[in-house]
Amino acid sequence: EGRELTADINYNKTEFVNGGDYRTDYFNENGTTTGSKSIQNSDGEGYTEIYSAQTDYIHPFNDKTKIETGWKANYRTFVTKTDNFLFNDSTAGFELIKNQSSNYKYVDQVYAAYAVFSKQVNKFSFQLGLRGESSFYLGELVDSNQTFKNYFPAALFPSIASTYDLNGKDNFQFSYSRKINRPTFFQLIPFTNYSDSLNLIRGNAALKPEFTNSVEVSYLKVMNGKTNLLGSIWFRSTSDLITSYQLTEFDTVLNRLAVISTYQNARQGYSYGGELTFK
């Protein structure tokens, strides 16, 4: 009684199409038009396909001690193709701009396992957890046969949570955890998006996940059945912080200097704070 084993397998596929029309007019510094303009058209399509499997097991030794463990696998395929066209006044039709179009696909895999041990001893209760994760990323610019890959071997993520109930009205809590935050696929796509020539965006396929260590201490005071006070302080340290930034470079497609918004891993980031809640 109380032992529980669960397992599930999921499959999800999403297809998408998109399109856009853009007109750009150019003006002098006095606000009058130069007569120059560009008319662009963009057509895109693609899909994402996700397979996932997970199993979890709970084993209580008694009403104050139990262990939980589990395993999960996630496999994702993402494909996107975008064609950009420019209107040609002489032919009165749209022409494909090959070097402003893109055809990209990638495979992303994540495998994880965890175990959590929980126990209560008189007024003191605690949880000790450990999770291991490994992930793999492989991307390809199909038309140019360029490949991008990131392999991250197994990393460990410990966690601790404890509570000391002093007298039923004064409660002290402490927690520590290490977590991972992976870049999104928009941040990883390595080609430049020219759909808005004044706002160029480019992902970075070499982005690494960011890792965060968090510590929190809190105190709960129960004054009566309807009133309580909660105070907490916390500190977080993040390595390989995923950061957005802009760079200026000569763009061979636009044949001019351009500002490009992209992403990079910063070395370290810190945050800390406190909270006080009266209810």
N, C-alpha and C positions, 0 to 999 in steps of 0.2 A: 504494500500500500504506500502510495506517495511517489513511487518510482515512475518516471515518465520518459518515453522515447518518442520523439517526433522526427519526421523527415518529409521534405517536399522538394519537388523539381518544378521549375518554372521556365517557360519559353515565351518571349515577347518579341514581336517584330513591328516596327513602325516605318512606314514609307512617307516621303514628303516631296512636294514640288513647290517651287516658289518662282516669282518673277517680279521684275521691277522696271519702271521707265524713269529716266533721269534727263532733265534738261538743265544745262548750265549756261548762264549768260554772263558776259564779262563787261565791266564798267571801268571808266576812267576815275581818277581820284576826285573829280568834280561831280560824279554821280551820273554822267551821261554814258550811254551804251557805246561800246566800240564797234558794234555790229557783229562781233564774233560770238559764236555759240557752239555748243556740242550737245547732241542728242544721243543718249545711250539706252540700251536695252539689255536686261540680264535675265537669263533663264537657268534655273537650277533644279536638280532632283537628286534623290538618294534614299538611303534607308539605314536603319540601325537594327541589329539583331542581337538578342541577349539570351544566353542560356545560363541558368543558375541552379545549383543544388545545395541543400543544407540539411544537416541533421543535428539534433540537440538531445542531451540526456541529463536528467535530474535524478540524483540518488540521495535521499535523506537517510542519515544514520540514526537520527532521533529528531525530536521536535526542535532541537537547538543546534544541530550540526547537519550540513548537507554539502554536496559537491555538484557542480554543474559543468558540463563539458560539451563541446560541439565542433563542427567542421563545416566550412562553406567554400564553394568554388563558383567563380563568376567568369564567363567567357563572352566577350562582346565584339561584334564586327560592325564597323561604321564605314559607309561609302557615301561620298558626296561629289557631285560634278556640277560645275557652274560655267556657263558660256556667256561671255560679254560681247555685245555688238555695238558698233558705232555707225550712226547714220551717215551715208555718203550722199552729199547733195548732187553730185554729178550723175550718179546712177539711180538716185531717188530710192535707195534701199539700204537695209542694214547689212553691215559686213562684220564677220567674226574677227575679234581681236584675239589672236591665238595666245600671245604672251600675257594677256590679262585674264585668261580663262584658267580653270583648274580642274583636275581630276585626281581625287585623293581617297585613299582607303587605309584603314588601320585595324589591327586586332589588339585587344586589351584583355589581359588575363589577371585575375586576382585569386589567390588561394590562402585560406586562413583557418586556424584552429585555436581553440581557447579552453581554459579551465578556470573555474572560480570556486574557492573553498570558503564557506561561511560558518561562523560559530558564535555562540553567545555563552559567556561565562559570567554569571551573576548580573552585574550592572554594565558589563562591558561586552560589546558585540563588534565583530569585524568581518571583513571580506578581503581575501587575497586572490588576485586574478593575474593570469598571464595569457597573452595572446601572441601568436606568431603569424606573420603575414609574408607572402612573397608575391611579386607582381611582375608582369612582362608586357612590354608595349612594342609593337612593330608597325610602322607606317610606311606608305609608299606613294610617291607622286607617279601615277601610272604612266603618263605620257612621256616622262623623261627617265623613268626607271630609277629615280632616286629613292633610297630607303633611309629610314630613321628608326632607331631602336633604343630602348631603355630596358635593361634587365636589372631588377632589384632582388637580390637574394633574400633569404628569410631574415626578418627583423623582429625583435621581441618587444612587446609592449606590456610592461607590468602595471598593476593598479592596486591601490590599497584604500580601503574605506573603513573607518572605525567610529564608534559612537560610545560615549560614556554617559550613562544616565545617573546623575548624582543622587537625586531624591524624588524623581518624578516630575520636578518642576524646572530643574536646571540640567541642560543637555549640552554636552560638548561633542563636536564632530571634527574629524580630520580626514582629508582625502588627498591622494596623489594618483596621477595617471599620465601615461605617455600615449599620444595619439598621432595619427597620420592624416594628412590632407593631400589628396592627389590633385594634380591640375586637371581642369575640365578639357574636353576635346576641342573647344574653341580656343583655349590657350595653347594647345599642342599643334594645331594645324599650321604647317610651316610656310605656306604661301601667302603672298600679299593680296589682300582684298581691295580691288580697285573700283568697287561699285560706287564709291564716293571718292572722287579724285582729290578732294580737299581733306579727307579723313581716312588715310591709309592705315589698315590694321593688319598685323602679321603675328601669327602664333610662333611658338618656339618648341620644336619637337624635342629639344634637349632638356626641357624643364624636368626637375626632380620633384618628388613629393616633399612637402614640408613636415617636420616633426616637432611636436609641441609637448613640453613637460609642464604639467599644471599642479599646483599645490593650493589647497584651500583649507582654512580653519574657520569654524563657525561656532556660535553659542546661541542656544535657544532658551529663553526664559518664559515659562508659562506662569502668568500671574493669577489667572483664574480660568474657568471653563470657556470664557469668551474673549480673553485678551492674552496676547503673547507678543514677545519682542525677539527678533532674530537679527543678529549681527554677524558679518563674515568679512574676512579679508582673503585675497587671492593673488597669486603671482603666476605668470606664464612666460616661458622662454621657448622661442621657436627658432629652429635652425633651418637653413635653406628656404627662407621666407619667400613665397611667390609674390613678386612685386611688379606692378605695371610701371612702365617708364617710356619716354619718347626719345628717339634718336633722329638725327638729320643725316641723310646720305643722298648721293646722286642716284636717281632712279632712271635706269636705262629705258624703261617702258614709257615714262612721261617725259624723259629727256630733260630733266631739271632737278634741282635740289628739292627734296620732299621730306616732310616730317612724318615719321612712322611710329605708331603706337604699338608696343609689343610687351613682352614679359621676360623677366629674368629672376633667377634665384639670388636673393640677398643673403649675406652671411648669417645674420642673427637679428632677431627682434625680441623685444621685451614688453610686457604690459603688466600692470598691477592695479589693484583698486580695492575698494571696500564698499559694503552695502549695509544699510540699516533699515529694517522693515518692522513697522508697528501695525499690528492687526487687532 
